[in-house]
Amino acid sequence: MISKERKAEIVQAHGGTENNTGKPEVQIALLTEHIKALSGHCETHRKDHHSRRGLIMLVAKRKNLLGYLQKNNIQRYREILAALGLRK
């Protein structure tokens, strides 16, 4: 899980204010942080299929948000990819 301080830091960095959690950039950044933590867990616990399914669902949700952002605002899409180090 992401600590409250880390989550507030991510929201501040990508959303502008700490209350702006609805922007796709913020949601993508939070999902990316959660995916990193969960993928580390899945590497350690290889037989934990329930967590692996959750990880796959999070990746799919992030992919949908990236597709939405790419379709509606390509500049913001490119900025979030560069900021998070994602490649597509």
C-alpha positions in Angstrom: 0.0 0.0 0.0 0.9 3.6 -0.5 1.4 5.7 2.6 -0.7 8.8 3.0 2.3 11.0 2.8 3.4 9.4 -0.5 -0.1 9.6 -1.9 -0.4 13.3 -1.1 3.0 13.9 -2.6 2.0 12.2 -5.9 -1.3 14.1 -6.0 0.5 17.4 -5.4 3.0 16.6 -8.2 0.6 15.6 -10.9 -2.7 17.3 -9.9 -1.6 20.8 -8.9 -3.5 20.7 -5.6 -3.8 18.0 -3.0 -7.6 17.8 -3.5 -7.4 17.3 -7.3 -7.5 13.5 -7.4 -9.8 13.2 -10.4 -7.4 14.1 -13.1 -6.3 11.2 -15.2 -2.7 12.0 -14.6 -3.1 11.7 -10.9 -5.0 8.4 -11.3 -2.3 7.0 -13.6 0.5 8.1 -11.3 -1.2 6.5 -8.3 -1.9 3.3 -10.2 1.7 3.2 -11.3 2.9 3.5 -7.7 0.5 0.7 -6.7 1.6 -1.5 -9.6 5.3 -1.1 -8.6 4.6 -2.2 -5.1 2.4 -5.1 -6.1 4.8 -6.4 -8.8 7.5 -6.6 -6.1 5.2 -8.6 -4.0 4.3 -10.9 -6.9 8.0 -11.5 -7.6 8.6 -12.6 -4.0 5.4 -14.7 -3.7 5.2 -16.5 -7.0 2.2 -18.6 -6.2 0.0 -15.8 -5.0 -2.4 -15.9 -7.9 -5.0 -13.6 -6.2 -2.5 -10.7 -6.0 -1.4 -11.4 -9.6 -5.0 -11.1 -10.8 -5.3 -7.8 -8.9 -2.1 -6.6 -10.6 -3.4 -7.5 -14.0 -6.6 -5.6 -13.3 -4.6 -2.5 -12.2 -2.5 -2.6 -15.3 -5.6 -2.8 -17.5 -7.2 0.1 -15.6 -4.0 2.2 -16.2 -4.0 1.2 -19.8 -7.6 2.4 -20.2 -6.8 5.7 -18.6 -3.8 6.2 -20.8 -5.9 5.5 -23.9 -8.5 8.0 -22.7 -5.8 10.6 -22.2 -4.2 9.9 -25.5 -7.5 10.2 -27.3 -8.5 13.5 -25.7 -5.2 15.4 -25.0 -2.0 14.0 -26.6 0.2 16.6 -25.0 -0.8 15.7 -21.5 -0.4 12.0 -22.5 3.2 12.5 -23.6 4.0 14.5 -20.4 2.7 11.8 -18.1 4.6 9.1 -20.0 7.8 11.1 -19.7 7.2 12.0 -16.0 6.5 8.4 -14.9 9.0 6.8 -17.2 6.4 4.6 -19.0 6.9 3.6 -22.5 4.2 2.9 -25.0 
